[in-house]
Amino acid sequence: MVGGRQAIPPYWTQFGSFFLYPLRGEALLVCAGFGLLSGLASPLFFIGLVGPLVELLVLVLILRYGYGVLERTARGYLNSNPVFLESDHNWTPYKQLAVIVAGVVSLIFMAGIAGFHVAMILLVLFLMLLPANIMILAVTNDIVESMSPPRLWDVAHGIGLPYLGLCACLLLLSGSGSALQGLLIPVIPMAFIMVMVGFVNAYFMIVMFRLMGYTLYQYHEILGFDADVAFDRQDPAVSGKNPAEQAAEHFAGLIKEGHFDEAIALTREEIARDPDDTGANQRLHRLLLAMPDRQEEMLKHAIRWLPVLLRKKQDRQAAEVLETVWKYQPDLMPTVANHILPLAQAYFEMRHFESAGRLINGFDRRFPGHRDIPAVYLIGARLLIDHMREEAQARRLLDMILTRFPDNPIAPEATRLIALLDRLKEFEK
C-alpha cells in the first residue's frame, strides 16, 4: 500500500499483458488493417510515389492509434482499447515528427559547431529523452511542453532508474519487429510479405506505446499526473459494470437493508483510497446529512470536500455544499482567497443572490491586493443592479473598477454595465 492506495505493480512484471494487448479486440483489427494497407502500398500494386505515400499514411495512423493507447493506459483504463475513430490525437503524430526533425536539425547544427563526438553524446541524450517526450505529448498534446528540458527531466528523474530500463526495453522492442520479420519472410508467400510487415510493425508499435502508458500510470502520483481510475478500482466485474457502479450499488444495498454504519465505513474507505472520488464523497455527504446524530461528522466532511470540488471545477456543487454548512455554522467562511470568486459566481448563476453577497462582503479587506478583487467588485455591482436595485451605488462601484483597474480583463464588462445603467436612466426620464 502506498499513501493509502494499493501499489501499482511495476511495468517489468507486466510484459506478458503488453504483448497480449494488441492481440485482442479492436487493437487486433487495427493491426490487421494496417497490415492490409501496407500490402496495398507494395510495389506489386502501385508504381512511383504512391506506395511510399501510403506507407507514410500507415505510419501516421499507427502513431495516432498508439498515442490513444498510451493516453488511455496512463489514465488508468487498463481493460479497454481506445476507439480508433474517436481519438483526440489527429495532429499528435505530426507534432512528434516535428520534434524528431527539430532534434535532428539541432544535432546537425551542434555537429558543425562542437564536432562529431559532442553531437554523438547529444544524440544519445536525445534518444534517452524521447520516451519522456512521447509520454508528455500523449497526455498534454502540447509540443512546447513536451520539448521543455525541465519537464523532460521531471519525468525521467521522477521515474528514476526504471526510466533507463524503460529506454532499454523500448530499444529492444524497436529491433524485435525487424528480427521477427526476418524469421517470417522465408515462410511467407511473396504476395503477403508487406501485409506481414505492416502487421508486425503495428503490433510492436502498440506494445511500446502500451508499455510507456503503463509506466506513466505506475508513476502518475510521483509525476503529478491525475489518473482517472485508481489501481485498486481496476478489478473487472463479471457483470461488466465499472468499479464506480459496483460501489454505488453496494452502498444502495446497505442503505436499503438499514446498515447505515457499514455504508458510512464503506464510503470512508473509498475516499481514503481516492479523496477526489466525487461519487463516494457525494454518497457520504447525503447520508450524513440525513442522519441528525451525525451532524458534526457531516460538517467536517463537507469542509474537507469543498476544496476538492473547487479544484475539480465543480463550483455549483461546492456552492450547494457550502450552503448546507451555513445552515449549521452560519459564521463559517472559506479561508482560501481563490475559493471565493468561483463560489460567488456559482451563487450568482444559481440566483442565490444573498449567498453571493454574503460571500464577497468585505473581500478586499480580508484579502487586500488579491487579483480577484476587480472580479469580486463586478459581481457586487451586478448584485446591486439585479437584486437590490441600487443602480447609483452600482455605478460608483463600476467607476471604481475602471479607475483602479483600467487594464483588467473585466474592465470592458464594467464599461458595458455602465452603458446599460445610462440607458436605463434615460428610459426612466
C-alpha positions in Angstrom: 0.0 0.0 0.0 1.3 3.5 -0.9 -0.4 6.6 0.6 -3.5 4.5 1.5 -3.7 3.1 -2.0 -2.8 -0.3 -3.4 0.6 -0.1 -5.1 0.6 -0.4 -8.9 2.7 -3.5 -10.0 5.9 -2.3 -11.7 5.9 -2.3 -15.5 8.7 -5.0 -15.7 6.2 -7.5 -14.1 3.6 -6.9 -16.8 5.3 -7.7 -20.1 3.0 -10.6 -20.8 0.0 -8.3 -20.8 1.8 -5.8 -23.0 2.4 -8.5 -25.7 -1.1 -9.8 -25.5 -2.7 -6.3 -25.6 -2.5 -5.9 -29.4 -4.0 -9.4 -30.0 -7.4 -8.6 -28.6 -10.5 -6.6 -29.6 -10.1 -3.5 -31.6 -6.3 -3.5 -31.4 -6.1 -6.7 -33.4 -8.4 -5.3 -36.0 -6.3 -2.2 -36.2 -3.1 -4.2 -36.7 -4.8 -6.3 -39.4 -6.0 -3.1 -41.1 -2.5 -1.6 -41.1 -1.2 -4.8 -42.5 -3.6 -4.7 -45.4 -2.7 -1.0 -46.1 1.0 -1.9 -46.1 0.2 -4.7 -48.6 -1.6 -2.2 -50.9 1.5 0.1 -50.7 3.6 -2.7 -52.1 5.3 -2.0 -55.5 3.3 -5.0 -56.7 0.2 -2.8 -56.6 1.5 0.7 -57.1 4.1 2.4 -59.1 6.1 5.5 -58.3 5.5 7.6 -55.2 2.0 6.2 -54.3 3.4 3.3 -52.4 5.7 5.4 -50.1 2.9 7.9 -49.5 0.6 5.1 -48.4 3.3 3.7 -46.1 3.7 7.2 -44.6 -0.1 7.3 -44.1 0.1 4.0 -42.4 2.9 5.2 -40.1 0.8 8.3 -39.2 -2.3 6.2 -38.4 -0.3 3.8 -36.3 1.2 6.6 -34.3 -2.3 8.2 -33.9 -3.6 4.9 -32.5 -0.5 4.4 -30.4 -0.9 7.7 -28.7 -4.5 6.8 -27.9 -3.3 3.6 -26.3 -0.7 5.5 -24.3 -3.1 8.1 -23.0 -5.9 5.8 -22.1 -3.4 3.4 -20.3 -1.8 6.4 -18.5 -5.2 7.5 -17.3 -5.9 4.0 -15.8 -8.1 2.4 -18.5 -6.2 -0.8 -18.4 -9.0 -3.1 -19.6 -10.3 -1.2 -22.6 -8.9 -0.3 -26.0 -9.2 3.3 -27.4 -11.8 3.7 -30.1 -9.8 4.4 -33.3 -12.3 6.8 -34.9 -12.8 8.8 -31.6 -9.1 9.5 -30.9 -8.1 13.0 -29.9 -4.7 12.6 -31.4 -5.3 13.6 -35.0 -2.4 16.0 -35.0 -0.1 14.4 -32.4 1.8 12.2 -34.9 2.8 15.3 -36.9 3.9 17.1 -33.7 6.0 14.0 -32.9 7.6 14.1 -36.3 8.2 17.8 -35.9 10.0 17.1 -32.6 12.2 14.5 -34.3 13.0 16.8 -37.2 13.9 19.6 -34.7 16.1 17.2 -32.8 17.9 16.0 -35.9 18.4 19.6 -37.2 19.8 20.6 -33.8 22.2 17.7 -33.8 23.5 18.5 -37.2 23.9 22.2 -36.1 25.8 21.1 -33.0 28.0 18.7 -35.0 29.1 21.7 -37.2 29.9 23.8 -34.1 31.2 21.4 -31.5 32.2 18.4 -33.6 31.1 14.9 -34.2 31.8 13.5 -30.8 29.7 16.1 -29.0 26.9 15.5 -31.5 27.0 11.8 -30.7 26.7 12.4 -27.0 23.8 14.7 -27.6 22.2 12.1 -29.9 22.3 9.5 -27.1 20.8 12.1 -24.7 18.1 12.9 -27.3 17.2 9.2 -27.8 17.1 8.7 -24.0 14.7 11.6 -23.5 12.5 10.7 -26.5 10.2 8.3 -24.4 9.6 11.1 -21.9 8.8 13.4 -24.8 6.3 10.9 -26.2 4.6 10.4 -22.8 4.3 14.1 -22.2 3.0 14.8 -25.7 0.4 12.0 -25.3 -1.2 13.4 -22.1 -0.8 17.1 -22.8 -0.9 17.3 -26.6 1.4 20.3 -26.1 4.5 20.2 -28.3 6.2 23.0 -26.4 5.8 21.4 -23.0 6.9 18.0 -24.4 10.2 19.6 -25.6 10.8 21.6 -22.3 14.1 20.3 -20.7 12.8 20.8 -17.1 9.6 18.9 -17.9 11.6 16.1 -19.6 13.9 16.0 -16.6 11.0 15.8 -14.2 9.6 12.7 -16.0 13.0 10.9 -16.3 14.1 11.9 -12.7 10.6 11.1 -11.3 10.7 7.6 -12.6 14.3 7.2 -11.6 16.5 4.2 -12.6 13.4 2.3 -14.0 13.4 5.0 -16.7 16.7 3.6 -18.0 15.1 0.2 -18.0 12.2 1.6 -19.9 14.6 3.0 -22.6 16.4 -0.3 -22.8 13.1 -2.2 -23.2 11.9 0.2 -25.9 15.2 -0.2 -27.8 14.8 -4.0 -27.7 11.2 -3.8 -28.8 12.1 -1.5 -31.7 14.5 -4.1 -33.0 12.3 -7.1 -32.3 9.9 -6.3 -35.1 12.7 -6.5 -37.7 14.0 -9.7 -36.1 10.6 -11.3 -36.3 10.1 -10.2 -39.9 13.5 -11.8 -40.7 12.2 -15.1 -39.3 8.9 -14.9 -41.1 9.9 -13.7 -44.6 11.3 -17.1 -45.7 8.0 -18.9 -44.9 5.5 -16.2 -46.0 4.3 -16.1 -49.7 5.7 -13.1 -51.5 2.3 -11.6 -52.1 1.7 -11.4 -48.3 5.2 -10.2 -47.2 4.2 -6.5 -47.0 1.0 -7.4 -45.2 3.0 -9.3 -42.6 5.5 -6.4 -42.3 2.7 -3.9 -41.7 1.0 -6.1 -39.1 4.3 -6.7 -37.2 5.2 -3.1 -37.3 1.8 -2.0 -35.9 1.9 -4.8 -33.3 5.3 -3.8 -31.8 4.4 -0.1 -32.0 1.3 -0.7 -29.9 3.3 -2.8 -27.5 5.7 0.1 -27.0 3.0 2.7 -26.5 1.2 0.4 -24.1 4.5 0.0 -22.1 5.0 3.7 -22.0 1.4 4.4 -21.0 1.6 1.8 -18.2 4.9 3.3 -16.9 3.3 6.7 -16.8 0.3 5.2 -14.9 2.6 3.5 -12.5 4.4 6.7 -11.6 1.5 9.1 -12.1 1.3 10.3 -8.5 5.1 10.9 -8.4 4.9 12.8 -11.6 1.9 14.9 -10.6 -0.4 13.4 -13.2 -4.0 12.7 -12.4 -5.3 9.3 -13.5 -9.0 8.8 -13.9 -9.1 5.2 -12.5 -7.1 4.3 -9.3 -5.4 0.9 -9.5 -7.5 -0.5 -6.6 -10.6 0.1 -8.8 -9.2 -1.9 -11.7 -10.7 -5.3 -10.8 -13.2 -6.0 -13.6 -16.7 -7.1 -12.7 -18.2 -10.2 -14.3 -21.3 -8.2 -15.0 -19.4 -5.6 -17.0 -20.1 -2.8 -14.6 -17.3 -0.4 -13.8 -16.0 -0.2 -10.2 -17.9 3.1 -9.5 -21.2 1.5 -10.4 -20.4 -1.5 -8.2 -19.6 0.7 -5.3 -22.8 2.7 -5.7 -24.9 -0.5 -5.9 -23.2 -1.9 -2.8 -23.9 1.3 -1.0 -27.5 1.4 -2.1 -27.9 -2.2 -0.9 -26.5 -1.4 2.5 -28.9 1.6 2.8 -31.9 -0.5 1.8 -31.0 -3.0 4.5 -30.6 -0.3 7.1 -26.8 -0.9 7.6 -26.0 2.8 7.8 -22.8 2.4 9.8 -21.5 -0.1 7.3 -22.4 2.2 4.4 -20.5 5.1 6.1 -17.5 2.9 6.6 -17.6 1.7 3.0 -17.6 5.3 1.6 -14.9 6.4 4.0 -12.7 3.6 2.7 -13.4 4.7 -0.9 -12.5 8.3 0.0 -9.3 7.2 1.8 -8.2 5.4 -1.4 -9.3 8.3 -3.7 -10.1 11.6 -1.9 -11.2 13.0 -5.3 -13.9 10.4 -5.8 -17.0 12.5 -6.4 -19.4 9.6 -6.2 -18.2 8.4 -2.8 -18.0 11.9 -1.4 -21.5 12.7 -2.5 -22.9 9.5 -1.1 -21.2 10.1 2.3 -22.4 13.7 2.4 -26.0 12.9 1.7 -26.1 10.0 4.1 -24.6 12.1 7.0 -26.9 15.0 6.1 -29.9 12.6 6.5 -28.7 11.5 10.0 -29.3 14.2 12.6 -26.9 12.5 15.1 -24.1 12.7 12.5 -24.2 16.5 12.1 -20.7 17.1 13.3 -19.3 14.4 11.0 -21.2 15.9 8.1 -19.7 19.3 8.7 -16.2 18.0 9.0 -16.5 16.0 5.8 -18.2 18.9 3.9 -15.4 21.3 4.8 -12.8 18.8 3.6 -14.7 18.1 0.4 -15.3 21.7 -0.5 -11.7 22.4 -1.8 -11.8 19.1 -3.8 -14.9 20.2 -5.6 -13.4 23.6 -6.4 -10.2 22.1 -7.6 -12.2 19.9 -10.0 -14.2 23.0 -11.2 -17.5 21.6 -9.8 -18.3 25.1 -8.5 -22.1 24.7 -8.3 -21.9 21.6 -6.2 -19.3 23.3 -4.0 -21.7 26.2 -3.5 -24.5 23.8 -2.6 -22.3 22.1 0.0 -21.3 25.5 1.5 -24.9 26.5 1.8 -25.6 23.3 3.6 -22.7 24.1 6.0 -24.1 27.6 6.6 -27.3 26.1 7.9 -25.4 24.7 10.9 -22.4 27.1 11.0 -23.6 30.5 9.7 -20.3 32.2 10.5 -18.1 29.8 8.6 -16.3 31.4 5.6 -13.8 29.9 3.2 -10.3 30.9 4.3 -8.6 30.5 0.9 -9.0 33.6 -1.2 -9.0 31.7 -4.5 -12.2 29.9 -3.4 -14.3 33.0 -3.0 -14.7 34.1 -6.7 -15.8 30.7 -8.2 -18.3 30.2 -5.3 -19.7 33.7 -5.7 -20.0 33.2 -9.5 -21.8 29.9 -8.9 -24.2 31.5 -6.4 -24.9 34.4 -8.9 -25.6 32.0 -11.7 -27.9 30.0 -9.4 -29.6 33.3 -8.5 -28.8 32.8 -4.8 -28.0 36.5 -4.6 -28.0 36.7 -0.8 -25.4 33.9 -0.6 -23.2 35.5 -3.2 -23.3 38.9 -1.4 -22.6 37.2 1.9 -19.6 35.5 0.4 -18.0 38.6 -1.2 -18.8 41.1 1.6 -15.5 42.6 2.8 -13.4 40.5 0.4 -11.0 43.4 -0.3 -10.5 43.9 3.4 -9.9 40.2 4.1 -7.6 39.7 1.2 -6.0 43.1 0.3 -4.3 43.2 -3.1 -5.7 39.9 -4.3 -6.0 39.5 -8.1 -9.7 38.6 -7.8 -10.7 41.9 -6.3 -11.9 43.5 -9.6 -14.0 40.5 -10.5 -15.5 40.4 -7.0 -16.3 44.1 -7.3 -18.0 43.3 -10.6 -20.2 40.6 -9.0 -21.0 43.1 -6.3 -22.2 45.6 -8.9 -24.3 43.0 -10.6 -25.9 42.1 -7.3 -26.7 45.8 -6.7 -28.3 46.0 -10.1 -30.1 42.7 -10.3 -31.0 42.0 -6.7 -31.0 45.3 -4.7 -32.0 47.8 -7.5 -29.3 50.1 -6.2 -28.2 51.5 -9.6 -26.4 54.5 -8.2 -24.3 52.5 -5.8 -23.5 50.0 -8.6 -22.4 52.9 -10.8 -20.0 54.1 -8.2 -18.6 50.6 -7.8 -18.2 50.2 -11.6 -16.5 53.6 -11.8 -14.1 52.5 -9.2 -13.2 49.4 -11.2 -12.4 51.4 -14.3 -10.4 53.9 -12.2 -8.4 51.4 -10.2 -8.2 48.6 -12.6 -8.4 50.0 -16.2 -6.3 47.3 -17.7 -8.0 44.4 -16.0 -9.8 41.9 -18.3 -13.2 42.7 -16.7 -12.9 46.4 -17.5 -14.8 46.0 -20.8 -17.7 44.3 -18.9 -17.7 47.1 -16.3 -17.9 49.7 -19.2 -20.8 47.7 -20.7 -22.7 47.7 -17.4 -22.2 51.5 -17.1 -23.6 52.0 -20.6 -26.6 49.8 -19.6 -27.2 51.9 -16.5 -27.1 55.1 -18.6 -29.7 53.7 -21.0 -31.9 52.7 -18.1 -31.6 56.2 -16.6 -32.6 57.8 -19.9 -35.5 55.4 -20.2 -36.8 56.4 -16.8 -36.8 60.0 -17.8 
